């Protein structure tokens, strides 16, 4: 197996997550707590929170998604940025953790009991960066239900926005939403031609059973 940046990030995240699952006090000190960030200057939580997870299923889902999309995005970045492809990939991932949490920090900065953790914001940034470059590539559920990436992307954004306003399930949907948008914005800013690539591919799409 080739050692990629994606694989290295996964190994680090799995190791830290498994360790902190057995050390509640350490886990609590690394989670994203808006109050501690705003009032105690514990800004490191904006990064550390992306490397810890609540349980095994949370960790597996994030790392499974990251492995497939991260490997693809690494290759794309190497093609368009050359030797700086790896740097852009790392920056996108780390900034994805930070940027996706900033709205939550502002929203809950007075709530000392609010905590959030997981790599979902960064993973969402990676997934949507991939969708920008490969909007027609199928994303499949359980290897059976497959849809073009841009369709699932629109559904995901809509669901995340709705859930951030209405849901009280304890999931930080804002991180999913803003992480996804950040992934798109990052690529557009540093590689404006990504817009043309997206539009050209979308121009080839035909609605099933019609075209």
C-alpha positions as a Python dict, from the first residue, in 0.01 Angstrom:
ca = {
    (1, 'X'): (0, 0, 0),
    (2, 'X'): (136, 340, -98),
    (3, 'X'): (201, 575, 191),
    (4, 'X'): (2, 887, 112),
    (5, 'X'): (-75, 1201, 308),
    (6, 'X'): (-430, 1074, 341),
    (7, 'X'): (-307, 752, 500),
    (8, 'X'): (-76, 938, 739),
    (9, 'X'): (-361, 1165, 855),
    (10, 'X'): (-582, 859, 905),
    (11, 'X'): (-317, 680, 1112),
    (12, 'X'): (-264, 987, 1333),
    (13, 'X'): (-638, 1043, 1375),
    (14, 'X'): (-711, 678, 1457),
    (15, 'X'): (-425, 662, 1708),
    (16, 'X'): (-525, 984, 1887),
    (17, 'X'): (-896, 895, 1881),
    (18, 'X'): (-848, 544, 2020),
    (19, 'X'): (-620, 678, 2293),
    (20, 'X'): (-855, 957, 2402),
    (21, 'X'): (-1158, 723, 2401),
    (22, 'X'): (-989, 557, 2699),
    (23, 'X'): (-888, 888, 2857),
    (24, 'X'): (-1200, 1103, 2913),
    (25, 'X'): (-1007, 1387, 3075),
    (26, 'X'): (-769, 1411, 2780),
    (27, 'X'): (-1061, 1390, 2539),
    (28, 'X'): (-1239, 1676, 2716),
    (29, 'X'): (-927, 1891, 2695),
    (30, 'X'): (-904, 1843, 2317),
    (31, 'X'): (-1269, 1886, 2214),
    (32, 'X'): (-1392, 2202, 2050),
    (33, 'X'): (-1544, 2405, 2334),
    (34, 'X'): (-1649, 2752, 2212),
    (35, 'X'): (-1650, 2897, 2563),
    (36, 'X'): (-1295, 2786, 2640),
    (37, 'X'): (-1177, 2910, 2301),
    (38, 'X'): (-1343, 3250, 2338),
    (39, 'X'): (-1281, 3314, 2705),
    (40, 'X'): (-965, 3118, 2788),
    (41, 'X'): (-780, 3149, 2460),
    (42, 'X'): (-755, 2774, 2410),
    (43, 'X'): (-732, 2811, 2033),
    (44, 'X'): (-553, 2478, 1993),
    (45, 'X'): (-895, 2314, 2032),
    (46, 'X'): (-984, 2436, 1681),
    (47, 'X'): (-728, 2187, 1549),
    (48, 'X'): (-716, 1916, 1814),
    (49, 'X'): (-1093, 1859, 1796),
    (50, 'X'): (-1052, 1727, 1443),
    (51, 'X'): (-832, 1440, 1560),
    (52, 'X'): (-1059, 1300, 1830),
    (53, 'X'): (-1389, 1112, 1799),
    (54, 'X'): (-1663, 1015, 2037),
    (55, 'X'): (-1685, 645, 1948),
    (56, 'X'): (-1566, 383, 1702),
    (57, 'X'): (-1853, 423, 1455),
    (58, 'X'): (-1799, 799, 1436),
    (59, 'X'): (-1429, 739, 1371),
    (60, 'X'): (-1481, 462, 1114),
    (61, 'X'): (-1738, 658, 913),
    (62, 'X'): (-1521, 970, 892),
    (63, 'X'): (-1199, 786, 809),
    (64, 'X'): (-1368, 554, 558),
    (65, 'X'): (-1507, 854, 369),
    (66, 'X'): (-1180, 1042, 397),
    (67, 'X'): (-976, 751, 262),
    (68, 'X'): (-1165, 727, -67),
    (69, 'X'): (-1211, 1097, -133),
    (70, 'X'): (-877, 1203, 15),
    (71, 'X'): (-680, 966, -204),
    (72, 'X'): (-858, 1100, -512),
    (73, 'X'): (-811, 1464, -415),
    (74, 'X'): (-442, 1411, -344),
    (75, 'X'): (-397, 1288, -700),
    (76, 'X'): (-596, 1581, -843),
    (77, 'X'): (-393, 1834, -642),
    (78, 'X'): (-68, 1675, -760),
    (79, 'X'): (-183, 1719, -1118),
    (80, 'X'): (-285, 2083, -1088),
    (81, 'X'): (-37, 2213, -825),
    (82, 'X'): (261, 1991, -902),
    (83, 'X'): (511, 1972, -617),
    (84, 'X'): (290, 2190, -399),
    (85, 'X'): (-2, 1950, -428),
    (86, 'X'): (72, 1786, -94),
    (87, 'X'): (103, 2123, 79),
    (88, 'X'): (-234, 2236, -57),
    (89, 'X'): (-392, 1910, 54),
    (90, 'X'): (-266, 1945, 411),
    (91, 'X'): (-365, 2313, 427),
    (92, 'X'): (-713, 2236, 294),
    (93, 'X'): (-762, 1962, 552),
    (94, 'X'): (-637, 2159, 853),
    (95, 'X'): (-815, 2478, 754),
    (96, 'X'): (-1125, 2266, 694),
    (97, 'X'): (-1121, 2172, 1062),
    (98, 'X'): (-1079, 2533, 1174),
    (99, 'X'): (-1309, 2714, 931),
    (100, 'X'): (-1592, 2463, 971),
    (101, 'X'): (-1594, 2525, 1347),
    (102, 'X'): (-1573, 2905, 1349),
    (103, 'X'): (-1951, 2964, 1306),
    (104, 'X'): (-2013, 2723, 1595),
    (105, 'X'): (-1758, 2904, 1811),
    (106, 'X'): (-1942, 3232, 1750),
    (107, 'X'): (-2287, 3078, 1800),
    (108, 'X'): (-2206, 2897, 2127),
    (109, 'X'): (-1930, 3119, 2268),
    (110, 'X'): (-2132, 3181, 2587),
    (111, 'X'): (-2229, 2817, 2641),
    (112, 'X'): (-1969, 2654, 2865),
    (113, 'X'): (-2130, 2313, 2824),
    (114, 'X'): (-2122, 2293, 2444),
    (115, 'X'): (-1864, 2058, 2293),
    (116, 'X'): (-1798, 1931, 1945),
    (117, 'X'): (-1544, 1688, 1805),
    (118, 'X'): (-1455, 1487, 1497),
    (119, 'X'): (-1305, 1533, 1153),
    (120, 'X'): (-1638, 1582, 978),
    (121, 'X'): (-1571, 1943, 880),
    (122, 'X'): (-1238, 1861, 719),
    (123, 'X'): (-1375, 1547, 554),
    (124, 'X'): (-1666, 1748, 413),
    (125, 'X'): (-1416, 1997, 268),
    (126, 'X'): (-1228, 1713, 96),
    (127, 'X'): (-1546, 1550, -34),
    (128, 'X'): (-1682, 1871, -186),
    (129, 'X'): (-1348, 1962, -338),
    (130, 'X'): (-1365, 1625, -515),
    (131, 'X'): (-1721, 1691, -626),
    (132, 'X'): (-1612, 2023, -775),
    (133, 'X'): (-1356, 1847, -994),
    (134, 'X'): (-1559, 1530, -1057),
    (135, 'X'): (-1927, 1629, -1029),
    (136, 'X'): (-2052, 1336, -1238),
    (137, 'X'): (-1855, 1066, -1057),
    (138, 'X'): (-2098, 834, -883),
    (139, 'X'): (-2107, 815, -506),
    (140, 'X'): (-2259, 487, -390),
    (141, 'X'): (-2427, 373, -71),
    (142, 'X'): (-2357, 12, 16),
    (143, 'X'): (-2243, -40, -343),
    (144, 'X'): (-2605, -35, -463),
    (145, 'X'): (-2756, 313, -457),
    (146, 'X'): (-2537, 533, -677),
    (147, 'X'): (-2588, 898, -769),
    (148, 'X'): (-2370, 1163, -937),
    (149, 'X'): (-2168, 1347, -677),
    (150, 'X'): (-2321, 1687, -746),
    (151, 'X'): (-2673, 1554, -676),
    (152, 'X'): (-2576, 1410, -340),
    (153, 'X'): (-2379, 1728, -275),
    (154, 'X'): (-2688, 1945, -319),
    (155, 'X'): (-2894, 1712, -99),
    (156, 'X'): (-2623, 1709, 167),
    (157, 'X'): (-2595, 2088, 173),
    (158, 'X'): (-2971, 2125, 198),
    (159, 'X'): (-2995, 1869, 475),
    (160, 'X'): (-2705, 2023, 669),
    (161, 'X'): (-2856, 2372, 643),
    (162, 'X'): (-3200, 2252, 753),
    (163, 'X'): (-3059, 2045, 1038),
    (164, 'X'): (-2840, 2329, 1161),
    (165, 'X'): (-3155, 2538, 1205),
    (166, 'X'): (-3401, 2277, 1328),
    (167, 'X'): (-3227, 1964, 1451),
    (168, 'X'): (-3138, 1903, 1816),
    (169, 'X'): (-2964, 1570, 1767),
    (170, 'X'): (-2633, 1683, 1917),
    (171, 'X'): (-2456, 1673, 1580),
    (172, 'X'): (-2267, 1982, 1467),
    (173, 'X'): (-2437, 2023, 1130),
    (174, 'X'): (-2287, 2371, 1093),
    (175, 'X'): (-1943, 2209, 1068),
    (176, 'X'): (-2067, 1985, 786),
    (177, 'X'): (-2220, 2279, 601),
    (178, 'X'): (-1933, 2524, 633),
    (179, 'X'): (-1670, 2256, 582),
    (180, 'X'): (-1835, 2163, 251),
    (181, 'X'): (-1853, 2524, 134),
    (182, 'X'): (-1494, 2585, 238),
    (183, 'X'): (-1372, 2293, 28),
    (184, 'X'): (-1530, 2449, -281),
    (185, 'X'): (-1412, 2803, -205),
    (186, 'X'): (-1054, 2691, -140),
    (187, 'X'): (-1030, 2525, -481),
    (188, 'X'): (-1189, 2817, -662),
    (189, 'X'): (-954, 3067, -496),
    (190, 'X'): (-631, 2875, -555),
    (191, 'X'): (-731, 2716, -886),
    (192, 'X'): (-997, 2934, -1058),
    (193, 'X'): (-996, 2700, -1357),
    (194, 'X'): (-1186, 2454, -1137),
    (195, 'X'): (-1503, 2646, -1223),
    (196, 'X'): (-1452, 2578, -1594),
    (197, 'X'): (-1377, 2212, -1526),
    (198, 'X'): (-1698, 2181, -1324),
    (199, 'X'): (-1916, 2356, -1585),
    (200, 'X'): (-1772, 2156, -1874),
    (201, 'X'): (-1851, 1829, -1701),
    (202, 'X'): (-2197, 1945, -1600),
    (203, 'X'): (-2261, 2030, -1965),
    (204, 'X'): (-2220, 1661, -2048),
    (205, 'X'): (-2478, 1546, -1792),
    (206, 'X'): (-2806, 1411, -1916),
    (207, 'X'): (-3108, 1346, -1701),
    (208, 'X'): (-3161, 968, -1684),
    (209, 'X'): (-3445, 831, -1898),
    (210, 'X'): (-3465, 1162, -2086),
    (211, 'X'): (-3135, 1225, -2264),
}
